[in-house]
């Protein structure tokens, strides 16, 4: 079965063609990074305009690269939640239109569930139930995954998501946007024990996340606790920046790993799945790999290209929803 997937939840316009939920025939991603970098974050209006400009081109390129015609597509899939509402509407409208014109079934999927499924595209032997950690710019969430289509939310971010904290700390340190990859690289030259930043575990047993406090701690550390100038941060040496980056990253990773392993043991999970843009972080991968191995629980995460927002994971998940006859009507709505 061949499914066309569409993904426009934030600042990537993506279309993919996937066969039987596993074989990616094409996965096209048009990034908007250059458009948003000068603002230090995603500007919703700019994102929506770029999606409108690119959506038809990206879909056409995906079908062409797959060496297919639109009539060869068996179903249309699209991420309709969560995300920027305007961006989601553009992808959903395109998917509805194609479904109606081609008389093909429409399958809507949750963007976060698709990030979890991304590992399934590249790994056959994932056993359920699994604890799934999705870490991105807008979300830090833990799920109990019962199957490819059954997800139970255990906890999420109550303020800043981990990726958002990375970007805000990157701005404090004078790094570019997105800051995650730069912090990952710079941290390798720093001392992760140089500064003891706070770890927010919230109340005992909580599986929710909070990263606003550590962002503020980094700001005050760089300004000085008694500084009256809250606008201008003193210039740091390269080594000081590396130490701050490494110490900040270690604090975030400590929380992510601890809560994931706690959940895995609590729910007797057979696997741990990592997904989302921050899943590219080398320290998080290393620490979670080591922790999972100590618990004798296999860890799965996708290649970096499938960690980022992409439509292959949308189409892959849609294949399983189609098999369970979870078809959406043309009245389905986008939900931020």
C-alpha positions in Angstrom: 0.0 0.0 0.0 1.4 3.4 -1.0 0.6 6.4 1.2 1.4 10.1 0.6 2.3 11.9 3.8 2.2 15.6 4.4 3.8 17.4 7.4 3.5 21.2 8.1 3.3 21.4 11.9 6.0 24.0 12.4 8.7 25.3 10.1 9.4 22.4 7.7 7.3 21.7 4.6 7.5 18.0 3.9 5.9 15.4 1.7 6.8 11.7 1.5 5.7 8.6 -0.2 5.9 5.4 1.9 5.1 1.9 0.9 3.6 -0.5 3.5 4.6 1.7 6.4 8.3 1.0 6.0 9.8 1.6 2.6 10.4 5.3 2.0 10.1 6.0 -1.8 10.6 9.7 -1.3 10.9 12.0 1.7 11.2 15.7 0.7 11.8 18.4 3.4 11.9 22.1 2.6 13.5 23.8 5.6 12.7 27.4 6.7 15.7 27.7 8.9 17.2 30.6 7.0 13.9 32.5 7.2 13.7 32.3 11.0 17.3 32.4 12.1 17.6 36.2 12.2 14.6 36.3 14.6 16.1 33.7 16.9 12.9 31.5 16.6 10.0 30.5 14.5 7.7 33.4 13.4 4.3 31.8 12.7 3.2 34.3 10.0 6.5 33.7 8.1 6.2 30.0 8.5 2.6 29.9 7.1 3.6 32.0 4.1 6.5 29.7 3.4 4.3 26.6 3.7 1.8 28.2 1.3 4.6 28.9 -1.2 6.1 25.4 -1.0 3.4 22.9 -0.3 2.4 22.1 -3.9 6.1 22.0 -5.1 7.1 19.7 -2.3 4.2 17.3 -2.9 4.9 17.2 -6.6 8.6 16.6 -6.0 7.9 13.7 -3.7 5.5 11.9 -6.1 8.0 12.5 -9.0 11.0 11.2 -7.0 9.0 8.1 -6.1 8.5 7.6 -9.8 4.7 7.5 -9.4 1.7 9.3 -10.6 -0.9 10.8 -8.2 -3.4 8.0 -9.2 -0.9 5.4 -7.9 -1.4 6.8 -4.3 -3.7 4.7 -2.2 -4.3 7.1 0.7 -3.4 10.7 1.8 -2.1 11.2 5.3 -1.3 14.4 7.2 -0.3 15.6 10.7 -3.2 17.7 12.1 -2.0 18.1 15.7 -0.2 19.5 17.6 1.6 22.4 16.1 1.2 26.0 14.9 -2.5 26.2 14.0 -2.0 28.2 10.8 0.8 25.8 9.6 -1.3 22.8 10.4 -4.3 24.2 8.4 -2.2 24.6 5.3 -1.1 20.9 5.3 -4.5 19.7 6.3 -6.2 21.7 3.5 -3.8 20.3 0.9 -4.4 16.8 2.2 -8.2 17.2 2.2 -8.2 18.7 -1.3 -6.1 15.8 -2.7 -8.2 13.2 -1.0 -11.4 14.8 -2.4 -10.1 15.2 -5.9 -8.4 11.8 -6.1 -11.2 10.1 -4.1 -8.7 8.6 -1.8 -9.1 8.0 2.0 -7.7 10.7 4.4 -5.8 9.7 7.5 -4.8 12.2 10.1 -2.1 11.5 12.6 -0.7 13.1 15.8 2.7 14.7 15.1 4.2 13.4 18.3 3.0 9.9 17.7 4.6 10.1 14.3 8.0 11.0 15.9 7.7 7.8 18.0 6.8 5.8 14.9 10.0 7.1 13.1 12.1 4.5 14.9 9.8 1.7 13.5 10.7 2.7 10.0 14.3 1.7 10.6 14.0 -0.9 13.3 11.9 -4.1 13.0 12.3 -5.6 16.5 10.6 -3.0 18.7 8.5 -4.8 21.4 5.6 -3.3 23.2 4.7 -1.9 25.7 7.4 0.8 25.2 8.3 4.0 27.0 8.6 6.7 24.3 10.3 10.1 24.9 9.6 12.8 22.4 12.0 15.8 22.7 11.7 18.8 20.4 11.5 22.6 20.3 7.9 22.7 21.3 7.4 19.4 23.2 8.9 17.2 25.8 6.6 14.3 26.4 6.6 10.7 27.7 4.2 8.1 26.3 3.4 4.6 27.2 3.2 3.1 23.7 1.0 0.0 23.6 1.3 -0.5 19.8 2.0 1.4 16.6 -1.4 3.2 17.0 -2.0 3.2 20.8 -0.3 5.9 22.8 -1.0 6.9 26.4 0.4 10.3 27.5 2.2 10.0 30.8 3.7 13.4 31.2 4.7 16.6 29.3 6.3 20.0 29.6 4.6 22.4 31.9 6.5 25.4 30.6 9.6 25.5 28.4 10.3 22.3 26.3 13.8 21.0 26.2 14.5 22.2 22.7 13.1 25.6 23.5 15.4 25.9 26.5 18.4 24.9 24.2 17.4 27.8 21.8 17.0 30.3 24.7 20.3 29.4 26.3 21.9 29.5 22.8 20.7 33.1 22.5 22.1 34.0 26.0 25.5 32.6 24.8 25.4 34.4 21.5 24.9 31.3 19.4 22.9 31.0 16.2 19.4 29.5 15.7 18.6 26.7 16.1 21.1 26.4 19.0 20.8 22.7 19.7 23.4 21.5 17.3 25.9 24.3 18.3 25.5 23.5 22.0 26.0 19.8 21.3 29.3 20.6 19.5 30.6 23.3 21.8 29.8 21.1 24.9 32.4 18.5 23.8 35.1 21.1 24.6 33.5 22.1 27.9 33.4 20.7 31.4 29.9 19.4 32.3 30.7 19.7 36.0 31.9 23.2 35.8 28.6 24.7 36.9 25.9 23.0 39.0 22.7 24.2 37.3 19.4 23.1 38.9 17.6 19.9 37.9 13.9 20.2 38.1 12.3 16.9 38.9 9.0 18.4 40.2 7.1 16.4 42.8 8.2 12.8 43.6 7.1 10.4 40.9 6.1 13.2 38.4 6.6 12.4 34.7 6.1 16.0 33.7 9.0 18.3 32.7 10.0 21.9 33.4 13.0 23.6 31.9 12.2 27.3 32.4 14.2 27.4 35.7 17.4 26.2 34.2 17.2 28.8 31.4 16.9 31.5 34.1 19.8 30.0 36.1 22.0 30.2 33.0 21.0 33.8 32.4 21.8 34.8 36.0 25.1 32.9 35.9 26.2 34.7 32.8 25.1 38.1 34.0 26.2 37.7 37.6 23.8 37.3 40.5 24.0 40.9 41.6 24.0 42.5 38.1 21.5 45.4 37.6 21.9 45.2 33.8 19.4 42.7 32.6 19.8 43.6 28.9 23.5 43.2 28.2 25.4 40.0 29.1 29.1 40.3 29.7 31.3 38.8 27.0 32.4 35.3 27.9 35.6 33.5 26.7 35.3 30.5 24.4 36.1 28.2 27.3 33.5 29.8 29.5 30.8 29.4 26.8 31.8 25.8 26.4 31.6 25.1 30.2 28.2 26.8 30.4 26.9 24.9 27.4 28.2 21.6 28.7 26.9 22.1 32.2 23.4 23.2 30.9 23.2 20.3 28.6 24.1 17.8 31.3 21.4 19.2 33.6 18.8 18.8 30.9 19.9 15.3 29.9 20.0 14.2 33.6 16.3 15.0 33.9 15.3 13.4 30.6 17.2 10.2 31.3 16.1 9.9 34.9 12.4 10.3 34.1 12.5 8.0 31.1 14.2 5.2 33.0 11.9 5.7 36.0 8.9 5.3 33.7 10.4 2.3 31.9 10.8 0.5 35.2 7.5 1.6 36.6 5.5 0.3 33.6 7.8 -2.8 32.9 8.4 -1.6 29.3 10.0 -4.0 26.8 11.6 -1.1 24.8 12.5 2.5 25.1 12.0 4.8 22.0 13.5 8.2 21.6 12.3 10.7 19.0 12.0 14.4 18.0 14.6 16.9 17.0 16.5 16.9 20.3 17.0 13.2 19.8 19.9 14.2 17.6 21.8 15.4 20.6 24.8 13.1 21.0 25.0 13.4 24.8 21.3 12.4 25.2 21.8 9.4 23.0 24.9 8.3 24.9 23.5 8.8 28.3 20.2 7.1 27.5 21.9 4.2 25.7 24.1 3.6 28.8 21.1 3.8 31.2 18.9 1.6 29.1 21.7 -1.0 28.9 22.1 -1.0 32.7 18.4 -1.8 32.9 18.6 -4.4 30.1 16.0 -2.6 28.1 16.6 -2.1 24.4 16.7 1.5 23.2 15.6 2.6 19.7 16.0 5.9 17.9 15.9 6.9 14.3 18.6 8.3 12.1 19.0 12.0 12.4 17.1 12.8 9.2 14.0 11.1 10.7 14.4 12.8 14.0 13.6 16.1 12.4 10.1 16.9 11.2 9.4 14.9 8.1 6.5 13.3 6.3 7.8 9.8 6.1 7.0 9.2 9.7 3.5 10.6 9.1 2.8 8.3 6.1 4.4 5.3 8.0 2.1 5.7 11.0 -0.9 6.2 8.7 -0.4 2.8 7.1 -1.2 1.1 10.5 -4.1 3.4 11.1 -5.5 2.5 7.7 -5.2 -1.2 8.6 -7.4 -0.5 11.6 -9.8 1.4 9.5 -9.1 4.7 11.3 -10.1 6.9 8.4 -10.8 10.7 8.9 -13.7 12.6 7.3 -13.2 15.8 5.3 -14.7 17.6 8.3 -11.7 16.8 10.5 -10.0 19.9 12.0 -6.5 21.0 12.9 -5.8 21.2 16.6 -2.8 23.2 18.0 
